[in-house]
């Protein structure tokens, strides 16, 4: 995320809470997209598994299933990387809020 803002203990608490809310919304959106992708993967996978039983379509269906597995793996890795990045930002802001309480 190149649009990361720099926060410090001097940043107003309201701004920090707003940043956490925005980050949580981004994370929720990523999870929603991931669930939709997973449903699409499952539907296509079922279709290709049915095609594997047809000798005329078997080779193509097997290739499509392998490609889908790669796509699914990449999607999972991207989701994990992006959500981890957001979680780190939220944790950092939470630490700043804790420091502000101590002051």
N, CA, C and O of each residue as an XYZ file, in Angstrom:
412
protein
N       0.842     -1.175      0.000
C       0.000      0.000      0.000
C       0.882      1.231      0.000
O       1.491      1.568      1.015
N       0.948      1.876     -1.098
C       1.822      3.029     -1.222
C       1.219      4.272     -0.579
O       1.920      5.264     -0.378
N      -0.069      4.231     -0.254
C      -0.722      5.399      0.332
C      -0.714      5.332      1.859
O      -1.598      5.889      2.509
N       0.276      4.656      2.429
C       0.377      4.548      3.875
C       0.704      5.909      4.469
O       1.604      6.609      4.005
N      -0.039      6.265      5.500
C       0.224      7.511      6.202
C       1.172      7.217      7.360
O       1.194      6.109      7.897
N       1.930      8.193      7.724
C       2.826      8.056      8.863
C       2.104      8.573     10.099
O       1.640      9.713     10.129
N       2.015      7.736     11.105
C       1.357      8.118     12.348
C       2.382      8.121     13.468
O       3.369      7.385     13.437
N       2.124      8.968     14.459
C       3.003      9.023     15.621
C       2.135      9.196     16.862
O       0.910      9.282     16.772
N       2.775      9.244     17.998
C       2.053      9.441     19.258
C       1.369     10.805     19.265
O       0.377     11.001     19.967
N       1.897     11.748     18.485
C       1.322     13.092     18.428
C       0.095     13.171     17.527
O      -0.608     14.182     17.535
N      -0.173     12.137     16.760
C      -1.349     12.120     15.890
C      -2.593     12.041     16.770
O      -2.636     11.240     17.704
N      -3.609     12.863     16.482
C      -4.832     12.825     17.300
C      -5.453     11.421     17.328
O      -5.458     10.706     16.326
N      -5.973     11.052     18.494
C      -6.565      9.719     18.668
C      -7.683      9.461     17.673
O      -7.811      8.354     17.151
N      -8.488     10.475     17.410
C      -9.603     10.305     16.473
C      -9.090      9.901     15.085
O      -9.682      9.053     14.416
N      -7.997     10.513     14.670
C      -7.408     10.172     13.369
C      -6.887      8.733     13.367
O      -7.011      8.022     12.370
N      -6.309      8.316     14.484
C      -5.815      6.944     14.590
C      -6.965      5.940     14.530
O      -6.874      4.917     13.852
N      -8.052      6.247     15.250
C      -9.218      5.348     15.225
C      -9.832      5.290     13.829
O     -10.255      4.228     13.373
N      -9.879      6.439     13.153
C     -10.393      6.449     11.776
C      -9.516      5.600     10.853
O     -10.020      4.893      9.979
N      -8.216      5.678     11.055
C      -7.293      4.879     10.239
C      -7.521      3.383     10.478
O      -7.507      2.589      9.537
N      -7.729      3.007     11.740
C      -8.009      1.602     12.052
C      -9.301      1.160     11.377
O      -9.366      0.073     10.803
N     -10.338      2.010     11.446
C     -11.614      1.671     10.799
C     -11.440      1.471      9.296
O     -11.982      0.524      8.727
N     -10.686      2.358      8.656
C     -10.447      2.243      7.209
C      -9.678      0.962      6.880
O      -9.991      0.275      5.908
N      -8.680      0.652      7.691
C      -7.898     -0.567      7.458
C      -8.760     -1.814      7.636
O      -8.638     -2.774      6.875
N      -9.629     -1.795      8.641
C     -10.530     -2.939      8.843
C     -11.494     -3.085      7.670
O     -11.821     -4.200      7.264
N     -11.949     -1.952      7.124
C     -12.831     -2.012      5.952
C     -12.090     -2.608      4.753
O     -12.646     -3.418      4.012
N     -10.832     -2.200      4.569
C     -10.026     -2.760      3.473
C      -9.870     -4.270      3.644
O      -9.980     -5.034      2.686
N      -9.611     -4.678      4.880
C      -9.432     -6.109      5.160
C     -10.733     -6.873      4.896
O     -10.717     -7.947      4.295
N     -11.850     -6.314      5.347
C     -13.151     -6.953      5.106
C     -13.435     -7.072      3.610
O     -13.961     -8.084      3.149
N     -13.080     -6.028      2.859
C     -13.295     -6.057      1.409
C     -12.451     -7.158      0.770
O     -12.930     -7.885     -0.101
N     -11.199     -7.278      1.202
C     -10.334     -8.345      0.687
C     -10.925     -9.723      0.988
O     -10.891    -10.615      0.140
N     -11.462     -9.892      2.185
C     -12.046    -11.180      2.557
C     -13.297    -11.472      1.729
O     -13.526    -12.616      1.337
N     -14.105    -10.447      1.462
C     -15.305    -10.624      0.642
C     -14.923    -11.037     -0.777
O     -15.519    -11.949     -1.350
N     -13.929    -10.359     -1.332
C     -13.449    -10.699     -2.678
C     -12.913    -12.128     -2.688
O     -13.158    -12.878     -3.633
N     -12.190    -12.499     -1.651
C     -11.623    -13.843     -1.572
C     -12.721    -14.903     -1.540
O     -12.614    -15.931     -2.208
N     -13.773    -14.653     -0.767
C     -14.883    -15.618     -0.710
C     -15.559    -15.753     -2.067
O     -15.914    -16.858     -2.479
N     -15.739    -14.634     -2.765
C     -16.357    -14.675     -4.096
C     -15.471    -15.444     -5.077
O     -15.965    -16.240     -5.876
N     -14.156    -15.199     -5.012
C     -13.220    -15.935     -5.870
C     -13.283    -17.428     -5.579
O     -13.280    -18.248     -6.496
N     -13.340    -17.772     -4.308
C     -13.378    -19.183     -3.913
C     -14.636    -19.863     -4.448
O     -14.578    -21.001     -4.913
N     -15.765    -19.172     -4.384
C     -17.004    -19.741     -4.931
C     -16.867    -19.952     -6.434
O     -17.294    -20.984     -6.954
N     -16.281    -18.992     -7.133
C     -16.057    -19.127     -8.569
C     -15.125    -20.281     -8.893
O     -15.367    -21.043     -9.830
N     -14.048    -20.408     -8.104
C     -13.123    -21.524     -8.296
C     -13.853    -22.858     -8.132
O     -13.684    -23.774     -8.936
N     -14.661    -22.950     -7.083
C     -15.362    -24.209     -6.819
C     -16.330    -24.559     -7.944
O     -16.430    -25.720     -8.342
N     -17.039    -23.561     -8.454
C     -17.979    -23.816     -9.551
C     -17.244    -24.290    -10.803
O     -17.649    -25.262    -11.440
N     -16.163    -23.596    -11.148
C     -15.403    -23.990    -12.341
C     -14.749    -25.354    -12.150
O     -14.680    -26.157    -13.080
N     -14.275    -25.605    -10.941
C     -13.643    -26.890    -10.665
C     -14.654    -28.028    -10.846
O     -14.329    -29.056    -11.442
N     -15.862    -27.850    -10.341
C     -16.905    -28.869    -10.524
C     -17.182    -29.105    -12.005
O     -17.331    -30.245    -12.444
N     -17.248    -28.016    -12.772
C     -17.520    -28.133    -14.201
C     -16.412    -28.932    -14.899
O     -16.695    -29.827    -15.694
N     -15.155    -28.604    -14.598
C     -14.044    -29.306    -15.245
C     -13.939    -30.757    -14.770
O     -13.539    -31.630    -15.540
N     -14.290    -31.020    -13.521
C     -14.277    -32.405    -13.041
C     -15.311    -33.244    -13.782
O     -15.078    -34.422    -14.055
N     -16.449    -32.645    -14.108
C     -17.454    -33.365    -14.902
C     -16.930    -33.607    -16.320
O     -17.184    -34.657    -16.911
N     -16.199    -32.628    -16.861
C     -15.675    -32.769    -18.218
C     -14.584    -33.835    -18.313
O     -14.383    -34.423    -19.376
N     -13.883    -34.086    -17.214
C     -12.815    -35.091    -17.216
C     -13.380    -36.470    -17.557
O     -12.672    -37.309    -18.112
N     -14.639    -36.704    -17.231
C     -15.239    -38.019    -17.507
C     -15.527    -38.222    -18.990
O     -15.737    -39.352    -19.431
N     -15.538    -37.135    -19.764
C     -15.772    -37.220    -21.209
C     -14.414    -37.357    -21.908
O     -13.592    -36.444    -21.825
N     -14.166    -38.463    -22.584
C     -12.848    -38.676    -23.212
C     -12.433    -37.563    -24.181
O     -11.245    -37.262    -24.294
N     -13.385    -36.955    -24.873
C     -13.050    -35.904    -25.837
C     -12.592    -34.625    -25.145
O     -11.862    -33.833    -25.741
N     -13.006    -34.411    -23.905
C     -12.682    -33.173    -23.188
C     -11.665    -33.390    -22.071
O     -11.266    -32.434    -21.407
N     -11.252    -34.608    -21.861
C     -10.423    -34.947    -20.706
C      -9.117    -34.153    -20.643
O      -8.804    -33.577    -19.601
N      -8.360    -34.111    -21.722
C      -7.052    -33.436    -21.709
C      -7.195    -31.953    -21.385
O      -6.451    -31.420    -20.562
N      -8.151    -31.288    -22.033
C      -8.364    -29.866    -21.776
C      -8.820    -29.637    -20.337
O      -8.341    -28.717    -19.675
N      -9.730    -30.457    -19.857
C     -10.248    -30.285    -18.500
C      -9.139    -30.476    -17.464
O      -9.075    -29.735    -16.482
N      -8.277    -31.451    -17.675
C      -7.165    -31.669    -16.742
C      -6.219    -30.478    -16.730
O      -5.736    -30.074    -15.672
N      -5.955    -29.917    -17.902
C      -5.103    -28.725    -17.991
C      -5.751    -27.555    -17.262
O      -5.085    -26.833    -16.519
N      -7.037    -27.372    -17.472
C      -7.757    -26.283    -16.809
C      -7.735    -26.459    -15.289
O      -7.576    -25.482    -14.557
N      -7.892    -27.677    -14.819
C      -7.853    -27.934    -13.374
C      -6.484    -27.591    -12.791
O      -6.398    -27.024    -11.702
N      -5.413    -27.932    -13.512
C      -4.064    -27.584    -13.034
C      -3.882    -26.067    -12.992
O      -3.330    -25.527    -12.033
N      -4.346    -25.390    -14.034
C      -4.226    -23.925    -14.071
C      -5.039    -23.293    -12.941
O      -4.593    -22.334    -12.311
N      -6.215    -23.826    -12.693
C      -7.042    -23.296    -11.609
C      -6.372    -23.477    -10.255
O      -6.454    -22.601     -9.393
N      -5.709    -24.614    -10.068
C      -5.017    -24.847     -8.800
C      -3.907    -23.815     -8.605
O      -3.695    -23.333     -7.492
N      -3.202    -23.477     -9.679
C      -2.172    -22.438     -9.590
C      -2.798    -21.085     -9.263
O      -2.283    -20.348     -8.422
N      -3.905    -20.758     -9.924
C      -4.589    -19.492     -9.657
C      -5.043    -19.428     -8.205
O      -4.902    -18.397     -7.548
N      -5.585    -20.530     -7.711
C      -6.058    -20.577     -6.324
C      -4.888    -20.362     -5.363
O      -5.015    -19.631     -4.381
N      -3.759    -20.995     -5.644
C      -2.577    -20.844     -4.793
C      -2.099    -19.395     -4.784
O      -1.794    -18.846     -3.725
N      -2.033    -18.776     -5.960
C      -1.616    -17.373     -6.031
C      -2.597    -16.468     -5.295
O      -2.180    -15.547     -4.593
N      -3.887    -16.716     -5.445
C      -4.902    -15.904     -4.774
C      -4.767    -16.023     -3.257
O      -4.882    -15.026     -2.544
N      -4.525    -17.235     -2.763
C      -4.350    -17.433     -1.319
C      -3.105    -16.713     -0.814
O      -3.131    -16.095      0.250
N      -2.014    -16.791     -1.579
C      -0.779    -16.114     -1.176
C      -0.969    -14.603     -1.156
O      -0.517    -13.931     -0.229
N      -1.635    -14.068     -2.175
C      -1.883    -12.628     -2.225
C      -2.765    -12.183     -1.073
O      -2.502    -11.156     -0.447
N      -3.812    -12.952     -0.787
C      -4.700    -12.608      0.326
C      -3.926    -12.610      1.641
O      -4.050    -11.683      2.442
N      -3.137    -13.643      1.858
C      -2.359    -13.737      3.094
C      -1.400    -12.558      3.231
O      -1.293    -11.958      4.300
N      -0.703    -12.231      2.139
C       0.258    -11.124      2.170
C      -0.449     -9.792      2.448
O       0.005     -9.005      3.278
N      -1.559     -9.549      1.751
C      -2.267     -8.279      1.908
C      -2.918     -8.146      3.281
O      -2.877     -7.070      3.878
N      -3.518     -9.220      3.789
C      -4.143     -9.127      5.110
C      -3.084     -9.005      6.199
O      -3.294     -8.314      7.196
N      -1.956     -9.667      6.013
C      -0.884     -9.552      6.996
C      -0.365     -8.110      7.055
O      -0.086     -7.586      8.134
N      -0.242     -7.493      5.908
C       0.228     -6.108      5.846
C      -0.749     -5.182      6.587
O      -0.334     -4.302      7.341
N      -2.034     -5.391      6.362
C      -3.051     -4.579      7.034
C      -3.024     -4.841      8.537
O      -3.114     -3.901      9.327
N      -2.901     -6.104      8.942
C      -2.858     -6.440     10.368
C      -1.673     -5.781     11.062
O      -1.793     -5.317     12.196
N      -0.533     -5.740     10.385
C       0.652     -5.088     10.963
C       0.381     -3.596     11.156
O       0.755     -3.025     12.181
N      -0.266     -2.967     10.177
C      -0.584     -1.542     10.303
C      -1.545     -1.302     11.466
O      -1.367     -0.356     12.234
N      -2.555     -2.149     11.597
C      -3.515     -2.003     12.697
C      -2.805     -2.180     14.036
O      -3.043     -1.410     14.967
N      -1.938     -3.184     14.143
C      -1.188     -3.407     15.385
C      -0.315     -2.206     15.728
O      -0.219     -1.814     16.891
N       0.318     -1.627     14.721
C       1.168     -0.457     14.942
C       0.346      0.712     15.479
O       0.758      1.384     16.424
N      -0.802      0.949     14.882
C      -1.665      2.049     15.333
C      -2.190      1.762     16.739
O      -2.279      2.674     17.561
N      -2.535      0.519     17.023
C      -2.991      0.161     18.373
C      -1.904      0.411     19.411
O      -2.193      0.862     20.519
N      -0.652      0.120     19.056
C       0.454      0.406     19.976
C       0.571      1.908     20.233
O       0.824      2.338     21.359
N       0.385      2.693     19.180
C       0.429      4.153     19.362
C      -0.689      4.608     20.297
O      -0.474      5.466     21.154
N      -1.866      4.041     20.135
C      -2.987      4.398     21.015
C      -2.695      4.003     22.461
O      -3.042      4.740     23.384
N      -2.065      2.854     22.666
C      -1.686      2.425     24.016
C      -0.661      3.387     24.621
O      -0.744      3.735     25.799
N       0.302      3.810     23.803
C       1.304      4.767     24.283
C       0.645      6.077     24.681
O       1.042      6.703     25.664
N      -0.361      6.493     23.921
C      -1.060      7.744     24.240
C      -1.782      7.625     25.577
O      -1.870      8.605     26.317
N      -2.304      6.430     25.901
C      -2.977      6.225     27.185
C      -2.000      6.370     28.340
O      -2.345      6.907     29.393
N      -0.783      5.890     28.137
C       0.227      5.908     29.191
C       0.682      7.331     29.483
O       0.999      7.668     30.623
N       0.711      8.148     28.465
C       1.186      9.536     28.631
C       0.363     10.326     29.580
O       0.647     11.501     29.813
